[in-house]
Amino acid sequence: HLARVQDGDVLVVDRATPLYAPALKKAKGLIIEQGGKLSHASVLAREYALPCVILKDATSLLHEGDVVKVDGEGGAVRLW
């Protein structure tokens, strides 16, 4: 599914690994189900200057094609 990531997409995953790095270069935000401030996902998000939010059950709540806004500072995800 990472091959389908387009420029400007928000990546929604259960957890991030180093394999996500190429997709994060295209992404404008990251939503993960698990992690914390020191998790690999958080480190990657800071490295790529992406807003990142932890949202339990994100992969079942959000679907491909949904339009979302990721507020990394406020820790919120808004579905448009």
N, C-alpha and C positions, 0 to 999 in steps of 0.2 A: 504493500500500500504506500510505502514511502516514495516509490517511483511516480506516483500520481500527484505529489505535492507540487503546487504551482507557486510562482512569485506572489507574495501577499497573503497566502493561506495562513490560517491558524492551525497549528498541529495539535491534535487531541490524542493523547496516549495514556496508557495505564502507568508506564514508567519510562524514563528516557535512558538510553544507553549510548555509548560512543557511536554506534551505527546510525544514530539519528543526525549526526553532524551535517551531512550533505543536505538533508531536508531543512535543517534549521537555517542554513544559508539563504534559503528562499522564503522562509516563514516570517510572518509579522508578529506572531505571538505563539505562546505555548500554554496548553492546559494539560495538567497531569493529574492522575488520580492519587498517586502516592508520592511522598517526599517531604522535604522540609528545606529550611534555609541552607543547609549544608549538603543537600542531596545532589547527585550528579546532574539532575535536571535543572536545579537552581544554578549550579555552576555554569552549565551550558547556556542557560538563558542570560546570565550576566555577561558571559563571554561574547555572545552574539547581540547583546543589547536588546533583548526581547522582553516584553512584559510576560510574566509567568504567573499562573494562578493554579493552586491545588484545589481540585473540585472532585469530591468523592463521587464515584459512579459516572464520571464525565463521558466515558466511552459508550455508556448506555443512554445517557440523557441527551447527548449531542450526536448529530448525524451528518454525514458528508453532505455538503450543500447548505447547511445551516449558516446563517450570517450572524457572527458574534463579535462583541467588543470585549477585549481583555483589558481590565484595569489592574495592572500589576501592583500599583501603589496601594490601591484600596482593597485588593484581594477579591475583586468581583468579576463575574462573567455576565454579560448582558446579551440575551438572545434578541435579535432585531426582527 
